[in-house]
């Protein structure tokens, strides 16, 4: 019997309250066990870094995710590798061959102008769901809030379903300082100007997750979640941890 009054969570298929996994090491067998129990909490899975290009049984993994109603996309670094070598058509063919229907357009490792990213999003959006990312993986590269906001709005207008705020899997770049401290002023400015419903905040640590939950609410969209961290994240979303204990929405 469930008698506790907890924040109301959205249910799949949902547009807010998304959880996006960061999968760089799960075998198909390990993943099957995780999804059997926790697939209802998971909306997207990113095959991070460039692992999809060298991953054994990658098609089986994609099929497994899809069978559990989890959308799969490949880490932006792999897209950037294809892009820098002038092989965008090959990238599209690679993604099609995997049966992946969502792509990420980013410029975290190389410089791609905003105008070029807009053009790429418009091209991919004709065939795929597009997620785009703002921010650099270089911790020394700091963008002012006005640039973050301009890029987010432009990428969304170009056809991105969601815009991801860079944080790396370590939480040391993008909306984080190199020390791991969250750039709270930047986050506040972004939320004030564009809202949070179509943003996915990369939040690889429980501390970062709890910050965004307390700032936005139980149904904030969070990415770069470790597969083994899905359950504790859901508990945090529902006010079942000290740091989110007082949440009502």
C-alpha positions as CSV (number, residue, x, y, z in Angstrom):
1,X,0.0,0.0,0.0
2,X,1.3,3.4,-1.0
3,X,0.2,6.1,1.4
4,X,3.0,8.7,1.3
5,X,2.3,12.1,-0.3
6,X,5.1,12.5,-2.8
7,X,5.8,14.8,-5.8
8,X,3.8,13.8,-8.8
9,X,6.0,12.2,-11.4
10,X,5.3,12.2,-15.1
11,X,5.0,8.8,-16.7
12,X,6.3,7.4,-20.0
13,X,5.9,8.5,-22.7
14,X,6.7,11.8,-21.1
15,X,8.0,15.2,-22.3
16,X,9.4,16.4,-18.9
17,X,11.0,14.6,-16.1
18,X,13.3,12.8,-18.5
19,X,16.2,10.6,-17.4
20,X,18.9,10.1,-20.0
21,X,21.5,7.4,-19.3
22,X,25.2,7.7,-20.0
23,X,26.2,4.2,-21.2
24,X,29.8,3.6,-21.9
25,X,30.5,0.2,-20.4
26,X,27.3,-1.9,-19.9
27,X,27.4,-5.3,-21.6
28,X,24.2,-6.4,-23.2
29,X,23.6,-8.9,-20.3
30,X,24.2,-6.2,-17.6
31,X,21.9,-3.8,-19.4
32,X,19.1,-6.3,-19.7
33,X,19.1,-6.8,-15.9
34,X,19.0,-3.0,-15.4
35,X,16.2,-2.4,-17.8
36,X,14.1,-5.3,-16.6
37,X,13.8,-3.4,-13.3
38,X,14.2,0.2,-14.1
39,X,13.1,0.8,-17.7
40,X,10.1,2.8,-16.6
41,X,12.4,5.5,-15.1
42,X,14.5,5.8,-18.3
43,X,13.7,7.8,-21.4
44,X,16.9,8.2,-23.4
45,X,20.3,6.4,-23.4
46,X,23.5,8.0,-24.8
47,X,26.1,5.6,-26.0
48,X,28.8,8.0,-24.8
49,X,32.2,9.1,-26.1
50,X,32.7,7.2,-29.3
51,X,31.9,3.8,-27.9
52,X,29.2,3.0,-30.4
53,X,31.9,2.8,-33.2
54,X,33.9,0.1,-31.4
55,X,31.2,-1.6,-29.3
56,X,30.6,-5.3,-29.7
57,X,26.9,-6.2,-30.2
58,X,26.0,-2.5,-30.5
59,X,22.9,-3.4,-32.7
60,X,21.7,-5.8,-30.0
61,X,22.1,-3.1,-27.4
62,X,20.1,-0.6,-29.5
63,X,17.4,-3.2,-30.1
64,X,17.3,-3.9,-26.3
65,X,16.9,-0.3,-25.4
66,X,14.1,0.2,-28.1
67,X,12.3,-2.9,-26.8
68,X,12.1,-1.2,-23.4
69,X,10.8,2.1,-24.9
70,X,14.1,3.9,-24.4
71,X,15.4,6.1,-27.2
72,X,19.1,5.7,-28.1
73,X,21.5,8.3,-29.4
74,X,25.2,8.4,-29.9
75,X,27.6,10.7,-28.0
76,X,28.2,14.0,-29.7
77,X,32.0,13.3,-29.8
78,X,31.4,10.6,-32.4
79,X,29.4,13.0,-34.6
80,X,32.2,15.5,-34.3
81,X,34.8,13.0,-35.4
82,X,32.8,12.2,-38.5
83,X,32.2,16.0,-39.1
84,X,35.8,17.0,-38.8
85,X,36.8,14.4,-41.4
86,X,34.1,15.6,-43.8
87,X,32.0,12.5,-43.4
88,X,28.6,13.6,-42.3
89,X,26.9,11.5,-45.0
90,X,28.8,8.5,-43.6
91,X,27.6,9.4,-40.1
92,X,24.0,9.4,-41.3
93,X,24.5,6.0,-42.9
94,X,26.1,4.6,-39.8
95,X,23.2,5.8,-37.6
96,X,20.7,4.4,-40.0
97,X,22.4,1.0,-40.1
98,X,22.3,0.8,-36.3
99,X,18.6,1.5,-36.3
100,X,19.1,4.6,-34.2
101,X,16.4,7.3,-34.7
102,X,17.8,10.1,-32.5
103,X,21.0,12.1,-33.1
104,X,23.0,14.6,-31.1
105,X,24.6,17.6,-32.8
106,X,27.3,19.2,-30.6
107,X,30.5,21.2,-30.7
108,X,32.0,20.1,-27.4
109,X,35.4,18.9,-28.7
110,X,35.8,21.1,-31.8
111,X,34.6,24.5,-32.9
112,X,31.5,24.4,-35.1
113,X,29.9,27.8,-35.6
114,X,26.3,28.3,-34.4
115,X,25.2,28.9,-38.0
116,X,26.7,25.6,-39.1
117,X,25.1,23.7,-36.2
118,X,21.7,25.3,-37.2
119,X,22.2,24.1,-40.7
120,X,23.1,20.6,-39.6
121,X,20.1,20.4,-37.3
122,X,17.8,21.4,-40.1
123,X,19.3,18.8,-42.3
124,X,19.1,15.9,-39.7
125,X,15.6,16.9,-38.5
126,X,14.1,15.8,-41.8
127,X,14.9,12.2,-40.9
128,X,15.8,12.0,-37.2
129,X,14.8,13.4,-33.8
130,X,17.6,15.9,-33.0
131,X,19.1,16.7,-29.6
132,X,21.6,19.5,-29.6
133,X,24.2,20.5,-27.0
134,X,25.5,23.9,-25.9
135,X,28.8,24.3,-24.1
136,X,32.4,23.1,-24.4
137,X,34.1,20.1,-22.9
138,X,37.1,22.4,-22.4
139,X,36.9,23.7,-18.8
140,X,39.0,26.7,-19.7
141,X,36.5,27.9,-22.3
142,X,33.9,30.1,-20.6
143,X,30.9,31.5,-22.4
144,X,28.8,34.4,-21.0
145,X,25.2,33.6,-20.1
146,X,24.0,35.7,-23.1
147,X,25.8,33.4,-25.5
148,X,24.4,30.3,-23.8
149,X,20.9,31.7,-24.1
150,X,21.3,32.8,-27.7
151,X,22.6,29.4,-28.7
152,X,19.9,27.5,-26.8
153,X,17.2,29.5,-28.5
154,X,18.7,29.2,-32.0
155,X,19.2,25.4,-31.7
156,X,15.7,24.9,-30.4
157,X,14.3,27.0,-33.2
158,X,16.3,25.1,-35.8
159,X,14.4,21.8,-34.9
160,X,16.0,20.4,-31.7
161,X,13.5,18.5,-29.6
162,X,15.7,19.2,-26.5
163,X,18.9,21.2,-25.9
164,X,21.5,19.7,-23.6
165,X,23.6,21.8,-21.4
166,X,27.2,20.5,-21.4
167,X,28.5,19.1,-18.1
168,X,30.7,16.1,-19.2
169,X,30.4,12.8,-17.4
170,X,32.6,14.3,-14.7
171,X,30.7,17.5,-14.0
172,X,33.7,19.7,-14.6
173,X,32.9,21.7,-17.7
174,X,30.0,23.6,-19.3
175,X,27.6,24.6,-16.6
176,X,30.2,23.4,-14.0
177,X,33.5,24.9,-13.0
178,X,36.6,22.8,-13.2
179,X,36.3,22.1,-9.5
180,X,32.9,20.6,-10.0
181,X,31.0,23.6,-8.6
182,X,27.8,24.4,-10.4
183,X,27.7,27.8,-12.1
184,X,24.5,28.6,-10.3
185,X,24.2,32.2,-11.7
186,X,24.5,30.8,-15.3
187,X,21.9,28.1,-14.6
188,X,19.5,30.7,-13.0
189,X,19.9,33.0,-16.1
190,X,19.2,30.2,-18.5
191,X,16.1,29.0,-16.7
192,X,14.8,32.5,-16.3
193,X,15.2,33.2,-20.1
194,X,14.2,29.9,-21.7
195,X,12.5,27.9,-19.0
196,X,13.5,24.2,-18.4
197,X,10.9,22.1,-20.1
198,X,13.0,21.5,-23.2
199,X,16.4,21.6,-21.6
200,X,18.3,18.5,-20.5
201,X,20.8,19.3,-17.8
202,X,23.8,17.0,-17.7
203,X,24.1,16.0,-14.0
204,X,26.4,13.0,-13.5
205,X,26.7,13.3,-9.7
206,X,24.0,13.0,-7.0
207,X,24.9,16.4,-5.7
208,X,24.3,18.0,-9.2
209,X,21.0,16.0,-9.6
210,X,19.7,17.2,-6.2
211,X,20.6,20.8,-7.1
212,X,18.6,20.7,-10.3
213,X,15.7,18.9,-8.7
214,X,15.5,21.5,-6.0
215,X,15.8,24.3,-8.5
216,X,13.3,23.1,-11.1
217,X,11.3,20.3,-9.4
218,X,10.9,16.6,-9.6
219,X,10.3,16.6,-13.3
220,X,13.5,18.3,-14.4
221,X,15.2,16.7,-17.4
222,X,18.5,15.2,-16.4
223,X,21.3,13.6,-18.5
224,X,24.6,11.7,-18.1
225,X,23.0,9.5,-15.5
226,X,25.0,6.3,-14.7
227,X,23.0,3.1,-15.3
228,X,23.6,2.1,-11.7
229,X,22.3,5.5,-10.5
230,X,18.9,5.4,-12.0
231,X,17.1,4.2,-8.9
232,X,18.6,6.6,-6.4
233,X,17.8,9.4,-8.9
234,X,14.2,8.4,-8.9
235,X,14.2,8.4,-5.1
236,X,15.7,11.9,-5.1
237,X,13.0,13.1,-7.5
238,X,10.3,11.8,-5.2
239,X,11.7,13.5,-2.1
240,X,13.1,10.4,-0.6
241,X,16.5,11.7,0.3
242,X,17.4,14.2,2.9
243,X,18.5,16.9,0.4
244,X,15.2,16.7,-1.4
245,X,13.1,15.7,1.6
246,X,11.0,18.9,1.6
247,X,9.9,18.8,-2.0
248,X,6.2,19.0,-2.8
249,X,6.2,19.3,-6.6
